[in-house]
């Protein structure tokens, strides 16, 4: 069997021209049943709170499928080793957010060799791989207010098993309070103290150590998405991006353009949550274009609006088809919209297979039912073919859609029609985009 070495630090990076396919690794495709874990323990097929078997080998097998659809990048789950279960035991670390060891791979996803093979196989198809980065927390080891591990063997891997590297505060209650947001625990997860020099140095070197040419970026990742950036002081986000030398985009669960734009001053890009919320009102609920008009009218607040990452749903939000009452017409309209609008489109795995999850979403089940296992890999569904076409348009007119200015051409509060153009000032090239909701 062929073994793969790491590619090394990539000489390519994510760009405004990319089209991204987001994958929850454990839910995509099982290419190696031997790494699934113990049946009935952490591996419980059909129980979406636990591992379902997806891995990097499975992803490699399906790269031609992703390539055919026309995507230029994949964003995969955080690859590091996770604590097997939450402290309560009712959820496994399949999602990548219960970090146990920042320096080792999650064995349920495969080996270090398998990850190297995925990044290399992707590069051979001109598909970039985006790293999901955790700088805010580990799994829940320190039970507030204790400053010791109980039982003593229940702790993260060294060097992160030092209680002084954590704020050890109660859970965040008031997310509008920056002090609480940045120093308290997010959902019980142990909050890392980035201001501790040793802690932040270890975090940075886990992702990239130029002296040894080791760390996650030595696999050849093209950039990163940083989790929970509202919960991390901005100066550490900037320092991390500068240190790794790769573009990073942040996740801030906010509807405020001002809040999102302030973080965009620090990072290469940001997920466009303010636009996401308004698109749900317009496309799913049939509201007027007023909310979207208001979001676009504030684009001047961003250093580069074309570096916003647009999306209809993801692993933290209900699937679009569920919100839209299973309307494929609404899905096609909304997909066309994010492909035409400024920004970098992200499509959540399974959208092309009409995946909707459980239609009865609630705060209690949201992060289970929107992470169901991939239902199939047909290349003939209407949405697969539609995405293939949209990706082709973005490919043919790369400069126009990647760098072109967006200019509103028509908006009226009471009209279902909305129009904008994308234009390149120095060239006689433009596209007029008209949407009838």
HUUR-V213530 format. One record per backbone hydrogen bond with DSSP energy under -0.5 kcal/mol. CO is the residue of the C=O (numbers start at 1). NH is the residue of the N-H. E is the energy in kcal/mol with one decimal. If there is no record, write none. Layout:
# HUUR-V213530
[[CO/NH/E] [CO/NH/E]]
This chain:
# HUUR-V213530
[[15/18/-1.8] [19/72/-2.0] [19/73/-1.5] [20/22/-0.6] [20/347/-2.7] [21/75/-1.9] [22/349/-2.4] [23/25/-0.9] [24/27/-2.3] [25/28/-1.4] [25/29/-0.6] [26/54/-2.4] [27/374/-2.7] [29/31/-0.9] [29/55/-2.1] [32/35/-1.9] [33/36/-1.5] [37/39/-0.6] [38/41/-2.2] [38/43/-1.7] [42/44/-0.8] [42/51/-2.2] [43/40/-2.8] [44/47/-2.4] [46/48/-0.9] [47/50/-2.0] [49/92/-2.7] [51/44/-1.5] [55/59/-1.7] [56/60/-2.2] [57/61/-1.9] [58/62/-1.1] [60/63/-1.3] [62/66/-1.8] [63/67/-2.9] [64/68/-2.6] [65/69/-1.4] [66/70/-0.8] [66/71/-1.5] [67/70/-1.0] [72/128/-2.8] [73/21/-2.4] [74/76/-0.6] [74/130/-3.0] [75/23/-3.1] [79/106/-2.4] [81/100/-2.7] [81/101/-1.8] [84/93/-1.3] [86/89/-1.1] [91/86/-2.6] [93/96/-1.1] [95/78/-0.6] [98/83/-3.2] [99/139/-2.1] [100/157/-3.0] [101/81/-0.9] [101/104/-1.0] [104/81/-2.7] [105/107/-0.7] [106/109/-2.0] [106/110/-0.8] [109/56/-2.6] [111/115/-2.1] [112/116/-2.4] [113/117/-2.2] [114/118/-2.2] [115/119/-2.3] [116/120/-2.2] [117/121/-3.0] [118/122/-2.4] [119/123/-2.2] [120/124/-2.0] [121/125/-0.7] [122/125/-1.2] [122/127/-2.8] [123/126/-1.8] [126/128/-0.5] [128/74/-2.6] [129/222/-2.6] [129/223/-0.6] [130/76/-1.6] [131/133/-0.7] [131/225/-2.5] [133/135/-0.6] [133/227/-2.4] [136/192/-2.4] [139/141/-1.2] [139/190/-0.9] [141/143/-0.7] [141/150/-0.5] [142/144/-0.9] [143/146/-2.2] [151/154/-2.1] [153/155/-1.2] [157/160/-1.7] [161/163/-0.7] [162/165/-2.6] [163/166/-1.5] [165/193/-2.8] [170/185/-2.3] [173/175/-0.9] [174/177/-1.5] [176/178/-0.8] [177/181/-2.9] [178/182/-2.1] [179/183/-1.0] [180/184/-2.0] [185/172/-2.9] [185/187/-0.9] [186/189/-1.6] [189/186/-0.6] [190/138/-1.7] [190/192/-0.6] [191/167/-2.5] [192/194/-1.1] [193/196/-2.1] [195/197/-0.7] [196/200/-2.6] [197/201/-2.2] [198/202/-2.1] [199/203/-2.1] [200/204/-2.6] [201/205/-2.5] [202/206/-1.5] [203/207/-1.1] [204/207/-0.7] [204/208/-2.4] [206/216/-1.6] [207/217/-3.2] [209/212/-0.7] [209/213/-2.0] [209/214/-1.2] [214/209/-2.8] [215/218/-2.0] [216/219/-1.8] [217/10/-0.5] [217/220/-1.1] [218/8/-2.3] [219/7/-0.8] [222/14/-1.8] [223/131/-2.6] [224/249/-2.4] [225/133/-3.1] [225/227/-0.5] [226/251/-1.8] [228/231/-0.9] [229/232/-1.4] [233/236/-1.5] [233/237/-1.0] [234/238/-2.3] [235/239/-2.0] [236/240/-2.3] [237/241/-2.3] [238/242/-2.5] [239/243/-2.4] [240/244/-2.5] [241/245/-2.0] [241/246/-0.6] [247/224/-2.1] [248/268/-0.8] [248/269/-1.7] [249/226/-2.6] [250/252/-0.6] [250/271/-2.7] [251/229/-1.9] [251/230/-0.6] [252/254/-2.0] [255/257/-0.5] [256/260/-2.1] [257/261/-3.4] [258/262/-1.8] [259/263/-1.3] [260/264/-1.6] [261/265/-0.7] [262/265/-0.7] [263/266/-1.6] [263/267/-1.9] [269/250/-1.6] [270/309/-2.7] [271/273/-1.7] [272/276/-2.0] [273/277/-2.3] [274/278/-1.3] [275/279/-2.6] [276/280/-1.8] [277/281/-1.3] [278/282/-2.2] [279/283/-2.9] [279/284/-0.7] [280/284/-1.2] [280/285/-1.3] [281/287/-2.5] [282/286/-0.9] [288/291/-0.6] [289/293/-2.9] [290/294/-2.4] [291/295/-1.9] [292/296/-2.6] [293/297/-1.9] [295/298/-1.5] [296/299/-1.7] [298/301/-2.2] [299/302/-1.8] [304/307/-2.3] [305/308/-1.6] [307/270/-0.9] [308/310/-0.6] [308/344/-3.0] [309/272/-3.0] [310/346/-2.5] [314/317/-1.2] [319/322/-0.6] [319/323/-1.9] [320/324/-2.4] [321/326/-3.6] [322/325/-1.1] [324/327/-0.7] [326/328/-0.8] [327/331/-1.6] [328/332/-2.6] [329/333/-2.1] [330/334/-2.6] [331/335/-2.6] [332/336/-2.4] [333/337/-1.9] [334/338/-2.1] [335/339/-1.7] [336/340/-1.5] [337/341/-2.6] [343/345/-0.6] [344/310/-1.4] [345/20/-2.5] [346/312/-0.5] [347/22/-2.6] [348/351/-2.1] [350/353/-1.2] [350/355/-2.2] [351/354/-1.6] [352/384/-0.8] [359/361/-1.0] [362/366/-1.6] [365/368/-2.1] [365/369/-2.2] [366/370/-1.3] [368/371/-1.8] [369/372/-0.6] [381/385/-2.3] [382/386/-2.0] [383/387/-2.8] [384/388/-2.4] [385/389/-1.8] [386/390/-2.5] [387/391/-2.9] [388/392/-1.6] [389/393/-2.1] [390/394/-2.1] [391/395/-1.8] [392/396/-2.7] [393/397/-2.3] [395/398/-1.0] [397/401/-2.2] [398/402/-2.3] [399/403/-2.5] [399/404/-0.7] [400/404/-1.1] [405/407/-0.5] [405/423/-2.3] [407/421/-2.7] [410/419/-2.2] [412/415/-2.3] [416/437/-2.5] [418/435/-3.2] [419/409/-2.4] [419/410/-2.1] [420/433/-3.2] [421/407/-2.5] [422/431/-2.0] [423/405/-2.9] [423/425/-0.6] [424/427/-1.5] [424/429/-0.6] [427/429/-1.8] [429/424/-1.7] [431/422/-2.2] [431/433/-0.5] [432/434/-0.6] [433/420/-2.1] [435/418/-2.5] [435/437/-0.6]]
